[in-house]
Each structure stands twice: as structure tokens, then as C-alpha cells.
């Protein structure tokens, strides 16, 4: 029987941290999760990353080493520490070590350009950067343009995942992560959080219009969102979570904190390789992962066999775009329980969940999948959710009237970093405005129909691009699709579909248009179909419709006709 240490908060919390708080209150922070799991599960497997495996005790020691090493280099409370790295144990450790000293994380999308990365580092005022060696080519052109960046630490992932070795001269003058840890101490110390509304992370939006905006998360919000993920993903200490979702995206929907909080196990994967995903699910007894519908489509296309079923029940949270009901149905046939969630960077990732009713299990598979494709209701800790018109009045709960989704409460960002004007616009009327259009069903569940910017207004009729896409996904030859409005002299705008066919499948544009005309009102059907090899996407798998719109509306002064 193992001998557990006394709870860390008994050992290391000073009187100064308690004196201003009543007995019935403590500051909410994800760092509480780490202290509890280090006490309860010191010998349990915490992290798997390639051939490297760490128990909770080993993981905690590395976190304290990183935290004290950063502090020893002068990083203080409130300073920003950026992370430019794919999914790895180092990024998980940073999710605890950086806030441990009261500093602020700045996770950066690894698919950005050097100039975009420079802007984020400069705008956030980052004093330190943890950077993966294979991304050196993104950093080298800008490193001398960042006078405020005082420290960089190199992370080496290539060897543990059998990837090509980066150039031998990649970041030669920067200490390696493992060398840097030796500067720190594994001894626990009290975390520097005396206000639960303290900023824990700044996540930059994709910046599809203008410069990226820095979305500020708080310790309180991160704690509560992680609890919400534990509840709605149904995590337990026996869970094994596979990292198919980028950790830099909304702090991995707060799963770095949630998995540690419940005492489960992380399995790191630096990039989504369907074959490797299947291997890890079997080898590591994976029970949970998250991903956009694009990830699910990739897995369906790479099934080991036509009748393949996963070796154990898998819970998969999917978001980023409304999942096609056909994809939900096919995943369920493989033994997957789909949990459909919806949210934005400004809501710590998921804000709603299609909370399931067991009586729906008896419905026909297609109808069941269509119900599960709805975005649903607010998370257990963030139920404040409405669909409103332009005057902030609730739309009828008729499943037909479109309105904007607005939220408020525990799951909404603190605001945009150094951008009070954008924050005020986003919080107009006392609610956060998502920019997403939805209907409210009679049972109180919302269903997205479009982004405001994606809605097609053709001859005065509103056309939901999602509805058209759903029809196309029913065609057996369609792998992926995206529908946008293109200019039309008569109707102002008409729908056009961009379609990726399944490998070996055949279908002509005329075939696909005829297929839609059998399933949709004719005015909703694509007037043109373009077959493409790939669709433009973000790093999280969300299709970038604005790229398609830009090419179709080039030369027009306005993009609404």
C-alpha cells in the first residue's frame, strides 16, 4: 500500500493566503485540481507521450521544476508566457506551472505565419516562450523583432513520435526544456493566486477579419469549465483521454485541467493521424477524445475494416461545426457515444451540450442522429443561453425563427486583452454575442443554422448553408462539403457547393445538384457545384468559408447582394 503525503495545501499554504478569506470560501483555480490529484493518485499513470510515461508524482515534480525555473529567470505574477508547440506533456505541464507563479499563458496556434506569431507575442507582451524545435522556421525570422521577449526554451518532440529530426542548427542558442527543468526545484510551493478573477490564459482568435483578438480566461472560469467537462464528458479516474484536439485551442477546451482534476490519464498525440489514432485507442485503452466533425470523417475514411467496432465504449465530444447526422450515425455504429457540444473561444470552448434523453434511444437511427446534431442547452455550470432578434427579444421557440445566440455567466471570457472597444461590442446588452444564428426548439434546445456572415439571402429568402450541406452529406460519394453564397444577377446571391469526394467515388456536379433537388426546396439547392481536392480549414478542423467567399466575391465592393 502506497504512502501518500499530507495534502499539499496543509503543508505549503501560508497564513497570508487565508487571512482575507472567510472559512467557507477559497479561490477557485485549476491549480486546486493538481494539489488534490497529487495527494490522492501519486503513483497513478498521469501522462503518456510516445515512449515517455509519468505518474502523478513525477508529473507534479516536473511542474514545480518548471514553475520555479521560470520564477528563477525573473518571470513574475502577471507576466505572459507564450507556448508554440503541438500536443505534448510539456504543454500539459505548462498549463499548471505558468499559473502556479501567477503568470499568464499565451497558447499560440502552430499553423499561423511568422508575422501572425510576431503580432501575438508583441501584443500580449510575452516575456518568455516555450517553442517546439520543429517550429524554429516560424520563430527565426521574427526573434530579433521582439525586444520584450527575454527567454525562450526549446521543446524536442520529434524523437518520441518517430518524426524527422529538425535541422541540427534549429534554435542552437536556446536551452532545451529538460535542461531548463534542472534550474528548478521539484518541491511544492503555494500558488500565487489571490483573486479567482485573475487572468490565467490569453487565447487569440483566428483573426479572420482584422487582427487577432486576445480572449482572456480567468482562474475561476477555467476551474468551472473543467468541472463542466468532467460532468458532461463523464470522466472518471479510470478514463484515458486521447489528445486529438489541439491543446492551444481554447486551452484544449480546459481538458488539461479536467483530466488532471478527476485523476484520469492523458495520452498525447502531436498531430491527427487516423492510423495512429486507432493504434493508440487500442494500445492505451482510450475512453475519450474530442474533435471536429472533420476528425470523425477522417476516422471513418480510415476504418481498419468495413465492420470495425472499437474494442470498448468510446465517448467523443464533437464541435466546431454542426456534425452531419450521417457521420453521427456511422460513428455510433462503431461503438462511439457522441456528445455534441458547441461554443467559441470566448466561452472557454464548449458552452452548450445536446443533453441526451434516454427515451430518444428508441427512435429510428436517422431521427436520433438529427436530434443529436442540435447544439442543445447550456452546460451545467453555464445555463444562461438565449436566441434573440436584433432588439434583444427572445425569438419564438418554434424551431423556425432565426435569431442570434447570446450567452452570459460563468463560461464567458473576461474580455479581449487590450481592446475595450471590441469587448464592449461583444457584451452589448449585457450578453456575449456569438454571431451565430440559430432557432429555439419547443423543448428549449437550440439548433444552429448559420453564422450571420454565412447566411445566404437569395431573392429575399434566407437559406441555411448547414441545411444544404446536410443534404449533400447524405450522398454516398461526398466526403466533405462547404456551401457559400455567390453573386447572382437575378437573385442577388445563390448557393454554391464545394465538394470533396470520397476516395474512388464518382459523382458529377449535375448529379449532386439533382440529388439536392430531391431533398430540398429548389431555391435552396446549389446552383453550382465545384469538385475540389481539399477544403481550407483551421488547425482545429473548422472549414474556412471566408476563404471560399473571398475567391468568389473578388472584384465586388460588397459581399451582400
Secondary structure, DSSP 8 states (H G I E B T S, - for coil): -------HHHHH--HHHHTTS-TT-----THHHHHHHHHH-TTSEEEEETTEEEEHHHHHHHHHHHHHHHHHTT--TT-EEEEE--SSHHHHHHHHHHHHTT-EEEE--TTS-HHHHHHHHHHHTEEEEEEEGGGHHHHHTTGGG-TT--EEEEE--TGGGT-----TTTTTTSEEHHHHHTTS---------S-TTSEEEEEE---SSSS--EEEEEHHHHHHHHHHHHHHTT--TT-EEE--S-TTSHHHHTHHHHHHHHT-EEEE-SS--HHHHHHHHHHTT--EEEEEHHHHHHHHHT-SSTT---SS-EEEEEESS---HHHHHHHHHTTEEEEEEEEEGGGTEEEEE----GGGGGS-HHHHHHHHTS-BEEBTTB--EEEE-TTS-B--SSS---EEEEE-STTS-SEETT-HHHHHHHTGGGSEEEEEEEEE-TTS-EEEEEEGGG-EEETTEEE-HHHHHHHHHTSTTEEEEEEEEEEETTTEEEEEEEEEE-TT----HHHHHHHHHTTS-GGGS-SEEEE-S---B-TTS-B-HHHHHHHHSTT-S-S--
